[in-house]
Amino acid sequence: MTMVEMMPGDRPELPGGGAGDDVGVVVAPFEVLVEVLVEVLVEVLVKVLVKVLVKVLAEVLVKMPGRVMVGRLSKELLELVTRSLLEVLETERLDVEDDLRAVSGNL
């Protein structure tokens, strides 16, 4: 199989003899799909992490301003981070479900 260099305006021949613009379907290259997927995943991950950090910092500043015992503080922080992460992920899951319902309603 040989590579053919295409010039702007060229229409590739498809099986069946039709020109490429007769099909009406645009297929994105795999790299573009991966790039978009990674972009969306990074955006969601950053959003979730920021929400968790804000919740943890707010709770730490309010509930534990004078704690000195490192062992107990570490356990409480771990529990706080875990609880906050679960809450944020549940909220994000519900947001995604709502978005999917809205999109499927428009189809």
C-alpha positions as CSV (number, residue, x, y, z in Angstrom):
1,M,0.0,0.0,0.0
2,T,1.4,3.4,-0.9
3,M,0.8,6.8,0.7
4,V,-0.7,9.4,-1.6
5,E,-0.2,13.0,-0.8
6,M,-3.4,15.0,-1.2
7,M,-3.6,18.6,-2.1
8,P,-6.3,21.0,-0.7
9,G,-9.5,20.4,-2.7
10,D,-8.7,16.8,-3.6
11,R,-11.5,14.3,-3.0
12,P,-10.4,10.8,-2.0
13,E,-12.0,8.0,-3.9
14,L,-14.1,5.7,-1.7
15,P,-14.9,2.0,-2.3
16,G,-17.9,2.0,-4.7
17,G,-16.6,4.7,-6.9
18,G,-18.1,7.8,-5.1
19,A,-16.2,10.9,-4.2
20,G,-15.5,11.5,-0.5
21,D,-18.0,14.4,-0.1
22,D,-20.9,12.2,-1.3
23,V,-20.8,10.2,1.9
24,G,-21.8,12.9,4.4
25,V,-20.0,11.3,7.3
26,V,-16.9,12.9,8.9
27,V,-14.6,10.5,10.6
28,A,-12.1,12.2,13.0
29,P,-8.6,10.7,13.1
30,F,-7.9,8.6,16.1
31,E,-5.3,11.1,17.5
32,V,-8.0,13.8,17.5
33,L,-10.4,11.6,19.4
34,V,-7.7,10.7,22.0
35,E,-6.8,14.3,22.3
36,V,-10.3,15.4,23.0
37,L,-10.9,12.5,25.5
38,V,-7.7,13.4,27.4
39,E,-8.7,17.1,27.5
40,V,-12.1,16.3,28.9
41,L,-10.7,13.8,31.5
42,V,-8.1,16.3,32.6
43,E,-10.7,19.1,32.9
44,V,-13.0,16.9,35.1
45,L,-10.1,15.6,37.2
46,V,-8.9,19.2,37.9
47,K,-12.4,20.3,38.7
48,V,-12.9,17.4,41.2
49,L,-9.5,17.9,42.8
50,V,-10.1,21.6,43.3
51,K,-13.5,21.0,44.8
52,V,-12.0,18.4,47.2
53,L,-9.1,20.7,48.2
54,V,-11.5,23.6,48.9
55,K,-13.8,21.5,51.0
56,V,-10.8,20.0,53.0
57,L,-9.2,23.4,53.5
58,A,-12.4,25.0,54.6
59,E,-13.2,22.2,57.1
60,V,-9.6,22.1,58.4
61,L,-9.6,25.9,59.0
62,V,-13.0,25.8,60.7
63,K,-12.8,22.5,62.8
64,M,-9.1,22.0,63.5
65,P,-7.3,25.3,63.9
66,G,-5.3,24.4,67.0
67,R,-4.7,20.6,66.7
68,V,-1.1,19.6,67.5
69,M,-1.2,15.8,67.7
70,V,0.1,14.7,64.3
71,G,-1.1,11.1,64.4
72,R,-4.7,12.1,65.2
73,L,-4.6,15.0,62.8
74,S,-3.4,12.7,60.0
75,K,-6.2,10.2,60.6
76,E,-8.8,12.9,60.7
77,L,-7.4,14.6,57.5
78,L,-7.4,11.2,55.7
79,E,-11.1,10.6,56.7
80,L,-11.9,14.2,55.7
81,V,-10.3,13.9,52.3
82,T,-11.9,10.6,51.6
83,R,-15.4,11.8,52.6
84,S,-15.0,15.0,50.6
85,L,-13.8,13.1,47.6
86,L,-16.8,10.8,47.7
87,E,-19.2,13.7,48.1
88,V,-17.6,15.6,45.1
89,L,-17.6,12.5,42.9
90,E,-21.2,11.8,43.7
91,T,-22.1,15.4,42.8
92,E,-20.1,15.2,39.6
93,R,-21.8,11.8,38.7
94,L,-25.2,13.4,39.2
95,D,-24.2,16.4,37.0
96,V,-23.0,14.1,34.3
97,E,-26.3,12.0,34.5
98,D,-28.3,15.2,34.1
99,D,-26.2,16.3,31.1
100,L,-26.7,12.9,29.5
101,R,-30.5,13.1,30.0
102,A,-30.6,16.5,28.5
103,V,-28.5,15.4,25.5
104,S,-30.5,12.2,24.9
105,G,-33.7,14.3,25.2
106,N,-32.5,16.5,22.3
107,L,-31.8,13.5,20.0
